[in-house]
């Protein structure tokens, strides 16, 4: 997350903690695998043991869906985002299927007919 770039420790108030345990987080297998590809880079850059990062990842309250779950929305999502970044169609299709907003700092989701929250938006709320 860009907003946390360079921050290794963060004191968190009760409200964000409570919000994070009552909010349902969803992602695609496509996005989860992207996280797994970059986790080794993060481990190396921050000098954090890889096993610690995998443990932290496994403890996040995130439901991961494969393409079968949102396959009815993938064509619509690809049409909506094709000119920006076709790889983002997976997350967009999931959001369309779940009828929920997207949390991303990726500007490719801007201007689409779906609610977008950036990390800064969520921190400010």
C-alpha positions in Angstrom: 0.0 0.0 0.0 1.5 3.3 -1.1 0.0 5.1 1.9 2.0 2.9 4.3 5.2 2.9 2.2 8.2 3.2 4.6 6.0 2.6 7.7 7.1 -0.5 9.5 5.1 0.1 12.7 1.7 1.7 13.2 -0.2 2.4 16.3 -3.9 1.7 15.6 -6.9 3.2 17.4 -9.9 1.0 18.3 -12.1 2.2 15.5 -10.0 1.0 12.6 -9.5 -2.3 14.3 -13.2 -2.8 14.9 -14.0 -1.7 11.3 -11.5 -4.3 10.0 -13.1 -7.2 11.9 -16.6 -6.4 10.8 -15.9 -5.6 7.2 -15.9 -8.4 4.7 -12.9 -8.4 2.3 -13.0 -10.3 -1.0 -10.4 -10.8 -3.7 -9.8 -12.9 -6.7 -7.4 -15.8 -7.0 -5.7 -13.8 -9.8 -5.1 -10.9 -7.3 -4.1 -13.2 -4.5 -1.4 -14.9 -6.7 -0.1 -11.4 -7.5 0.3 -10.8 -3.8 2.2 -14.1 -3.6 4.5 -13.1 -6.4 5.5 -9.8 -4.7 5.7 -11.1 -1.2 9.2 -12.3 -1.7 10.2 -8.9 -2.9 8.6 -7.3 0.1 10.5 -9.8 2.4 13.8 -8.9 0.8 13.2 -5.1 0.7 12.0 -4.9 4.3 14.2 -7.7 5.7 11.2 -9.5 7.1 11.3 -13.3 7.1 9.2 -14.7 4.3 7.5 -17.1 6.7 6.3 -14.2 8.8 4.8 -12.5 5.8 3.0 -15.6 4.7 1.7 -16.1 8.3 0.4 -12.5 8.3 -1.2 -13.0 4.9 -2.9 -16.2 6.0 -4.4 -14.4 9.0 -6.1 -11.6 7.0 -9.9 -11.9 6.8 -10.0 -12.2 3.1 -12.2 -14.6 1.1 -10.5 -15.6 -2.2 -12.7 -16.4 -5.2 -11.6 -18.1 -8.5 -12.9 -17.0 -11.9 -15.8 -19.5 -11.8 -17.5 -17.4 -9.1 -17.6 -14.2 -11.2 -17.5 -15.6 -14.7 -20.9 -14.1 -15.6 -19.4 -10.6 -15.1 -16.0 -11.0 -16.6 -17.1 -9.9 -20.1 -18.8 -6.8 -18.8 -15.7 -6.0 -16.6 -13.3 -6.5 -19.6 -15.4 -4.1 -21.7 -15.4 -1.5 -18.9 -11.7 -1.6 -18.3 -10.1 -2.9 -21.5 -8.6 0.4 -22.5 -6.9 0.8 -19.1 -5.6 -2.5 -17.8 -7.2 -5.8 -18.8 -5.7 -7.5 -15.8 -7.9 -5.4 -13.5 -11.0 -7.1 -15.1 -10.9 -9.9 -12.5 -11.3 -7.6 -9.5 -13.8 -5.5 -11.3 -15.9 -8.6 -12.2 -15.8 -9.8 -8.6 -17.0 -6.4 -7.4 -19.8 -6.5 -10.0 -20.8 -10.0 -9.0 -20.9 -9.1 -5.3 -22.4 -5.6 -6.0 -19.8 -4.0 -3.8 -17.2 -1.2 -4.0 -13.5 -1.7 -4.8 -10.6 -0.8 -2.5 -7.6 0.0 -4.7 -5.1 2.8 -5.2 -5.0 1.8 -8.9 -6.2 4.8 -11.0 -7.4 2.4 -13.7 -10.6 1.9 -11.6 -11.4 5.6 -11.7 -14.2 6.8 -13.9 -15.9 3.4 -13.9 -19.5 3.0 -12.8 -18.5 1.4 -9.5 -17.7 3.0 -6.2 -13.9 3.1 -5.5 -12.2 3.7 -2.2 -8.5 4.4 -2.0 -6.6 3.6 1.2 -6.6 7.3 1.9 -10.4 7.4 1.6 -10.7 4.6 4.1 -8.2 6.2 6.5 -10.1 9.5 6.4 -13.5 7.9 7.2 
